[in-house]
Amino acid sequence: MKVIINKSKYSGTINVPSSKSYSHRYLIAAMLSSNSSVVSNIYYSNDVMATLNCMSSFGCEYKKDSNSVTVFNNNTIFIFNYLDILFR
């Protein structure tokens, strides 16, 4: 079986329960997005705060509110492409 996956764009809103595990994943996905993203219902654990600090060290800009994080459109993806090439 041959499968072809075409590039596409997604937009919209997803409502999920607050979870430390989900918070990490959503923040990292937002960082890799080519658009600005708002991640709401964040669970601010020490681990999630460490993830935000790590994102910042990669050059990702974000604004933290009491219950959400806005991750701004940036070129963080280029850093990950560079690391991928560097560590192959």
N, C-alpha and C positions, 0 to 999 in steps of 0.2 A: 504494500500500500504506500502510495506517495502522498504526502501532505504538503500543501503550500500555505504558508502563513504570511499574510500581507500586513504591512505597516498600517496602523490606524490610529485615530485619536479618540480619546475618551474624555468625557466631562460629565459632571453630575454630582450628586450628593449621596453619600452612603452613611446610614445611621447604624452604629454598632455599640455594644456595651463597652464601658470603660474597662480596659485590661492592660496590664503592664506589657504583656507579650504583644498584643495588637498595637499598642502605642509605639513600640520600637519599629515594627514593620511599616506602619503608616508614615512615621516620620522619615524613615529611610526611603520609602517609595516617593514621598513628596520631595525629598532632596534630589532624587534622580529624575524628577519630572522636568519637562522643559517649560512648564508654566508655574506660576505661583499657586500655592495650595494652602487651604486652611484645614487643619486637623483639629477637630473638636472632641470634647469628652476625653481629654488626655488624663492618664493616670500618672501623676507626677511622683514617681518613686525615685530613689537614689539612682537606680539603673537607667531610668529614662532621662534623668538629668545628665548622667554621664554620656548617654547617646547624643543629647543636644550639644554637650561640650565637644564631643568628637566631630559632630557635623560642623561646628564652628571652626574647628582646626582644619577642616577640609575646605574652608572658605565659604561655607553655606551661611547665608544671612537669614535670620528668623526673628519674629517678634512673639514673645510669650505673654499670654493673657492668663487670667485666673483659670480658665477651662479650655483654652485652645492655643494652638501655635500656628502662626502664619509663616510658611516657608516661602521665601521670595524666589522668583525666577533667577537662576544663576547658572554658571558654567561648571558646576561641581562634577557633572558627568565627564568632563574632559580629564579631571584628576583621576577618576576611576579608570578611564581608558588608558591613561599613562601608567597607572599602577599595574594594570593587566598586562601591558606590554613589558614593563620592567620585570615582573615576576614570573614570566612564562618559562 
